[in-house]
Amino acid sequence: MTSKVEQDVARFKDIIRGKVKKELQKFITNTELIGKKGKDLITIPIKQIDIPRFVYSDEQMGGVGQGDGEKGDSIGKGGSGSGAGDMPGEHLLEVEITFEELADLLAEELELPRIKPKGKEDLSSRRYKYTSIALVGPESLRHFKRTYKQALRRQLLSGEYDPENPIIVPYREDRRYRMWEEEVTPESKAVIIWMMDVSGSMGGEQKEIVRLEAFWIDMWLRKQYKKLETRYIIHDAVAREVDRETFFHTRESGGTIISSAYKLCQKMIEEDYSPSVWNIYPFHFSDGDNWSGNDTDECIKVLKENILPACNIFCYGQVDSEYGSGQFIKDLQAAFSGDPEEKVITSRIENKDAIMRSIKDFLGKGK
């Protein structure tokens, strides 16, 4: 019976996963979900799942199987009057799913590969796990159930056990103790350096797209790394580090000098994140409008000489804007098209519906 129940629960979960996947695009672009954490639950309404069954009623309802009928008549054919009805309505069932499960569904739908972290192999975490039983040990680790069983077994074999007076007295040799082992788990650390253009050509709609995409990328990377740090850089003509709240809510103004953000990113890496220890993920979002071709050349130089040698990948997302020229993504693609390591990944994000495809662009290589 237990096995049958477990099978039914598993089938139900599969049905729920299938229904959520069908509407995954809706959840990914839902700004109300931002700010929740991986273990938080969200409620999803789905149609009630009913078992098909025959319904018996009066002949007056008509239809095939209810009196006279003609070939081609539909089953359940009846009038469409506006009065009170006797048919059941459509019921919704609310189910709960965690953000981690939602991130897994996103990865499954986009076929995202598991990331293979780089870093030194001697970075590890240690924990102690009780895995076996020993004949000696401290009294604080005595396994009372095993000790009792051993004493009972000894008394039964020796004939000392009295069912009328079932007193079990463990001897010293009956005692059993929990035994622990050290479990060493390789551990990798990662940092995401978010950069965003907040110049006058980046409006609220563009920043909302960046906010949504950054949320789900962050969620996926947190599943890959036990230790994940995030840093935030905003730039117009100058760049500065800010906190998360400021990053997503700064009002747009000023011109655009992208190299200012790349140089600040370079400084962060050099001062705080050794490439031999850290997995480094810089993400930059802009509308592709830079101050001049000379500054674009400076950006490419900083990337080639300083950022790319240190990071796993460098991701540039270009959000469409009616005010931006959109030239920067073309310049990056031209500069790095022949890179055998494919460390520079670009993605054009036309609107919210393009977010899922852009996430696959960035994370689909498993780096």
C-alpha positions as CSV (number, residue, x, y, z in Angstrom):
1,M,0.0,0.0,0.0
2,T,2.8,2.4,0.9
3,S,4.5,1.7,-2.4
4,K,1.3,2.4,-4.3
5,V,0.8,5.8,-2.4
6,E,4.4,6.7,-3.2
7,Q,3.8,5.9,-6.9
8,D,0.7,8.1,-6.9
9,V,2.5,11.0,-5.2
10,A,5.3,10.7,-7.8
11,R,2.9,10.7,-10.6
12,F,1.1,13.8,-9.2
13,K,4.4,15.6,-8.9
14,D,5.2,14.8,-12.5
15,I,1.9,16.2,-13.6
16,I,2.5,19.4,-11.6
17,R,6.0,19.7,-13.1
18,G,4.5,19.3,-16.6
19,K,1.9,22.0,-16.0
20,V,4.4,24.4,-14.5
21,K,6.8,23.9,-17.5
22,K,4.0,24.8,-19.9
23,E,3.7,28.2,-18.3
24,L,7.3,28.6,-17.3
25,Q,7.7,31.8,-19.5
26,K,5.0,33.4,-17.3
27,F,6.8,32.7,-14.1
28,I,10.2,33.8,-15.4
29,T,8.8,37.2,-16.4
30,N,6.8,37.7,-13.2
31,T,8.4,40.6,-11.3
32,E,6.4,39.7,-8.1
33,L,8.6,36.6,-7.6
34,I,11.8,38.7,-7.4
35,G,13.1,39.0,-3.8
36,K,12.1,35.5,-2.7
37,K,14.7,32.9,-1.9
38,G,15.4,29.4,-3.0
39,K,13.5,27.6,-0.2
40,D,10.6,30.0,-0.3
41,L,7.3,28.5,-1.6
42,I,5.1,30.0,-4.3
43,T,1.5,29.0,-4.9
44,I,0.6,28.0,-8.4
45,P,-3.1,27.6,-9.5
46,I,-3.7,24.7,-11.9
47,K,-6.9,23.1,-13.2
48,Q,-8.4,20.3,-11.0
49,I,-7.3,16.9,-12.2
50,D,-10.4,14.7,-12.4
51,I,-10.8,11.0,-13.3
52,P,-13.1,10.6,-16.4
53,R,-16.4,9.0,-15.5
54,F,-19.9,8.4,-17.0
55,V,-22.6,10.8,-15.8
56,Y,-26.2,9.6,-15.9
57,S,-29.1,12.1,-16.3
58,D,-32.5,12.5,-17.8
59,E,-33.4,11.7,-21.4
60,Q,-34.4,15.2,-22.0
61,M,-30.8,16.3,-22.2
62,G,-30.5,14.8,-25.6
63,G,-27.3,13.8,-27.3
64,V,-25.9,10.4,-28.4
65,G,-26.8,7.7,-25.9
66,Q,-29.8,9.8,-24.7
67,G,-32.7,8.9,-26.9
68,D,-32.6,9.5,-30.7
69,G,-29.4,10.6,-32.3
70,E,-27.9,11.1,-35.7
71,K,-24.6,10.1,-37.1
72,G,-22.1,12.9,-36.4
73,D,-23.9,14.3,-33.3
74,S,-21.5,15.4,-30.6
75,I,-21.6,13.7,-27.2
76,G,-23.3,15.8,-24.5
77,K,-25.0,18.0,-27.1
78,G,-27.5,20.3,-25.4
79,G,-28.9,23.8,-25.3
80,S,-26.9,26.9,-24.4
81,G,-29.6,28.7,-22.4
82,S,-28.7,31.4,-19.9
83,G,-30.5,30.0,-16.9
84,A,-29.1,28.2,-13.9
85,G,-27.1,25.2,-14.9
86,D,-26.5,21.8,-13.4
87,M,-23.0,21.2,-14.8
88,P,-19.9,21.5,-12.7
89,G,-17.6,24.5,-13.2
90,E,-13.9,24.6,-13.7
91,H,-12.1,24.3,-10.4
92,L,-8.6,25.3,-9.7
93,L,-6.2,23.5,-7.4
94,E,-3.4,25.4,-5.7
95,V,0.0,23.6,-5.4
96,E,3.2,24.8,-3.9
97,I,6.7,24.7,-5.4
98,T,10.0,26.1,-4.2
99,F,12.2,28.5,-6.1
100,E,14.9,25.8,-6.2
101,E,12.5,23.5,-8.0
102,L,11.4,26.3,-10.3
103,A,15.1,26.9,-11.1
104,D,15.5,23.2,-11.8
105,L,12.6,23.3,-14.2
106,L,14.1,26.3,-15.9
107,A,17.4,24.4,-16.3
108,E,15.6,21.3,-17.6
109,E,13.6,23.3,-20.1
110,L,16.6,25.2,-21.4
111,E,18.8,22.0,-21.1
112,L,21.4,23.9,-19.0
113,P,24.4,21.7,-18.3
114,R,25.9,21.4,-14.8
115,I,28.8,23.8,-14.4
116,K,32.2,22.4,-13.9
117,P,33.9,24.8,-11.5
118,K,37.6,25.6,-11.7
119,G,39.8,26.3,-8.8
120,K,42.3,24.5,-6.5
121,E,41.5,21.0,-5.5
122,D,42.6,21.6,-1.9
123,L,39.6,23.9,-1.2
124,S,37.2,21.7,0.7
125,S,34.8,21.6,3.5
126,R,34.9,18.9,6.2
127,R,32.1,17.4,8.2
128,Y,31.8,14.4,10.5
129,K,29.2,11.8,9.9
130,Y,28.2,8.7,12.0
131,T,28.4,5.9,9.5
132,S,29.2,2.7,11.5
133,I,29.2,0.9,14.9
134,A,32.3,0.2,17.0
135,L,32.9,-2.1,20.1
136,V,34.6,0.7,22.0
137,G,34.0,4.4,22.4
138,P,33.0,7.1,24.8
139,E,29.8,6.7,26.8
140,S,28.4,9.8,25.2
141,L,28.3,8.0,21.8
142,R,26.8,4.7,23.2
143,H,24.2,3.3,20.8
144,F,21.5,2.3,23.2
145,K,19.3,0.4,20.8
146,R,22.2,-1.7,19.4
147,T,23.5,-2.3,22.9
148,Y,20.0,-3.5,24.1
149,K,19.7,-5.8,21.0
150,Q,23.1,-7.3,21.6
151,A,22.3,-8.0,25.3
152,L,19.0,-9.6,24.4
153,R,20.7,-11.7,21.8
154,R,23.3,-12.9,24.3
155,Q,20.7,-13.8,26.9
156,L,18.5,-15.7,24.4
157,L,21.5,-17.7,23.2
158,S,22.7,-18.5,26.7
159,G,19.2,-19.3,28.0
160,E,19.3,-16.5,30.6
161,Y,16.3,-14.7,29.2
162,D,13.1,-15.1,31.3
163,P,9.9,-14.1,29.5
164,E,8.1,-13.9,32.9
165,N,10.8,-11.4,34.2
166,P,12.2,-9.8,31.0
167,I,15.0,-7.8,32.5
168,I,17.8,-7.1,30.1
169,V,21.1,-6.1,31.7
170,P,23.9,-5.3,29.2
171,Y,27.4,-6.5,30.0
172,R,30.5,-4.6,29.1
173,E,31.0,-6.7,25.9
174,D,27.4,-5.9,24.8
175,R,28.0,-2.2,24.5
176,R,28.0,-0.7,21.0
177,Y,29.1,2.8,20.1
178,R,28.5,5.2,17.2
179,M,31.6,5.6,15.0
180,W,32.2,8.7,12.9
181,E,34.1,9.3,9.7
182,E,35.5,12.5,8.3
183,E,33.8,13.5,5.0
184,V,35.7,15.8,2.8
185,T,33.8,17.6,0.1
186,P,35.5,19.6,-2.6
187,E,34.3,23.2,-2.5
188,S,34.4,26.0,-5.0
189,K,33.8,29.7,-4.6
190,A,32.2,32.0,-7.2
191,V,31.5,35.6,-7.6
192,I,29.1,37.4,-10.0
193,I,30.0,40.9,-10.9
194,W,26.9,42.6,-12.2
195,M,27.4,45.7,-14.4
196,M,24.6,47.8,-15.8
197,D,24.5,50.9,-18.0
198,V,22.3,53.5,-16.2
199,S,22.8,56.3,-18.8
200,G,19.9,58.3,-20.2
201,S,19.1,55.8,-23.0
202,M,18.4,53.0,-20.5
203,G,14.8,53.4,-19.3
204,G,12.7,51.6,-16.7
205,E,11.6,48.8,-19.1
206,Q,15.2,47.9,-19.9
207,K,16.2,47.9,-16.3
208,E,13.2,45.7,-15.4
209,I,14.4,43.1,-18.0
210,V,17.9,43.2,-16.5
211,R,16.4,42.7,-13.0
212,L,14.4,39.6,-14.1
213,E,17.3,38.0,-16.0
214,A,19.8,38.6,-13.2
215,F,17.4,37.1,-10.7
216,W,17.2,33.7,-12.5
217,I,20.9,33.6,-13.4
218,D,21.8,34.2,-9.8
219,M,19.3,31.5,-8.7
220,W,20.9,28.9,-11.1
221,L,24.5,29.8,-10.1
222,R,23.7,29.5,-6.4
223,K,22.7,25.9,-7.1
224,Q,26.1,25.3,-8.6
225,Y,28.2,26.9,-5.9
226,K,28.0,26.6,-2.2
227,K,29.7,30.0,-1.8
228,L,28.5,32.7,-4.1
229,E,29.2,36.4,-3.8
230,T,27.6,39.2,-5.7
231,R,29.0,42.7,-6.5
232,Y,27.2,45.5,-8.3
233,I,28.6,48.2,-10.6
234,I,26.5,50.9,-12.3
235,H,27.9,53.3,-14.9
236,D,27.1,56.2,-17.1
237,A,30.1,58.3,-18.0
238,V,31.7,57.0,-14.7
239,A,31.4,53.7,-12.8
240,R,30.9,53.1,-9.1
241,E,30.1,50.1,-6.9
242,V,26.7,50.1,-5.3
243,D,24.4,47.7,-3.3
244,R,21.8,45.6,-4.8
245,E,18.9,47.9,-4.1
246,T,20.7,50.9,-5.7
247,F,21.7,48.8,-8.7
248,F,18.2,48.0,-9.7
249,H,16.6,51.3,-8.8
250,T,19.0,54.1,-9.9
251,R,17.3,56.6,-12.2
252,E,18.9,56.9,-15.6
253,S,20.9,60.0,-16.6
254,G,24.2,61.1,-18.2
255,G,26.3,59.7,-21.1
256,T,27.9,56.4,-21.5
257,I,31.6,55.3,-21.1
258,I,31.5,51.6,-20.8
259,S,35.3,51.2,-20.2
260,S,34.8,52.8,-16.8
261,A,32.8,49.8,-15.6
262,Y,35.2,47.3,-17.1
263,K,38.2,49.0,-15.3
264,L,36.3,48.9,-12.0
265,C,35.5,45.2,-12.6
266,Q,39.2,44.6,-13.3
267,K,40.2,46.3,-10.1
268,M,37.7,44.2,-8.0
269,I,39.1,41.0,-9.5
270,E,42.7,42.0,-8.9
271,E,42.1,43.1,-5.3
272,D,39.6,40.5,-4.0
273,Y,39.3,37.5,-6.3
274,S,42.3,35.4,-7.2
275,P,41.5,33.3,-10.4
276,S,43.2,30.3,-8.9
277,V,40.6,30.2,-6.1
278,W,37.5,31.9,-7.5
279,N,35.1,31.2,-10.3
280,I,34.4,34.7,-11.7
281,Y,31.3,35.6,-13.7
282,P,31.1,39.2,-15.0
283,F,27.8,40.1,-16.5
284,H,27.3,43.5,-18.3
285,F,23.9,44.8,-19.5
286,S,23.5,47.9,-21.8
287,D,21.5,49.2,-24.7
288,G,24.7,49.1,-26.8
289,D,25.2,52.9,-27.0
290,N,28.9,53.8,-26.1
291,W,30.4,57.3,-26.1
292,S,32.9,56.7,-28.9
293,G,34.7,54.0,-31.0
294,N,37.9,54.8,-29.1
295,D,36.2,53.8,-25.8
296,T,35.0,50.6,-27.4
297,D,38.6,49.8,-28.3
298,E,39.6,50.5,-24.7
299,C,36.8,48.1,-23.5
300,I,38.1,45.3,-25.8
301,K,41.7,45.9,-24.6
302,V,40.7,45.6,-20.9
303,L,38.7,42.5,-21.7
304,K,41.5,40.7,-23.6
305,E,44.4,41.7,-21.3
306,N,42.8,41.7,-17.8
307,I,39.3,40.3,-17.4
308,L,39.1,37.3,-19.8
309,P,42.3,35.6,-18.4
310,A,40.8,35.7,-15.0
311,C,37.1,34.8,-15.5
312,N,35.1,31.7,-16.4
313,I,33.1,33.6,-19.0
314,F,32.2,37.2,-19.7
315,C,28.5,37.8,-20.6
316,Y,27.2,40.8,-22.4
317,G,23.4,41.3,-22.7
318,Q,22.1,44.0,-25.0
319,V,18.6,45.2,-24.1
320,D,16.8,46.8,-27.0
321,S,16.1,50.5,-26.5
322,E,14.6,53.1,-28.9
323,Y,17.3,55.5,-27.9
324,G,20.3,53.2,-28.0
325,S,22.4,52.6,-31.2
326,G,22.9,48.9,-30.5
327,Q,26.4,49.0,-31.9
328,F,28.4,47.6,-29.0
329,I,27.3,44.0,-29.4
330,K,28.4,44.1,-33.0
331,D,31.8,45.4,-32.0
332,L,32.2,42.7,-29.3
333,Q,31.2,39.9,-31.8
334,A,33.6,41.2,-34.4
335,A,36.5,41.4,-31.9
336,F,36.0,37.9,-30.3
337,S,34.5,35.9,-33.1
338,G,37.7,33.8,-33.5
339,D,38.3,33.2,-29.8
340,P,38.8,29.4,-29.5
341,E,37.9,29.5,-25.7
342,E,34.6,31.3,-26.4
343,K,34.8,33.2,-23.2
344,V,32.8,36.2,-24.5
345,I,29.1,35.4,-24.8
346,T,26.7,38.0,-26.2
347,S,23.0,37.9,-26.2
348,R,20.4,40.4,-27.6
349,I,17.3,40.8,-25.4
350,E,14.5,42.3,-27.4
351,N,11.9,42.1,-24.6
352,K,10.8,40.1,-21.6
353,D,9.8,37.1,-23.8
354,A,13.5,36.9,-24.8
355,I,14.8,36.4,-21.3
356,M,14.6,32.6,-21.3
357,R,16.5,32.4,-24.6
358,S,19.1,34.8,-23.3
359,I,19.7,32.8,-20.1
360,K,20.4,29.7,-22.3
361,D,22.8,31.8,-24.4
362,F,24.8,32.7,-21.2
363,L,24.7,29.4,-19.3
364,G,24.2,26.9,-22.0
365,K,27.9,26.1,-22.3
366,G,28.3,25.0,-18.7
367,K,31.3,27.1,-17.9
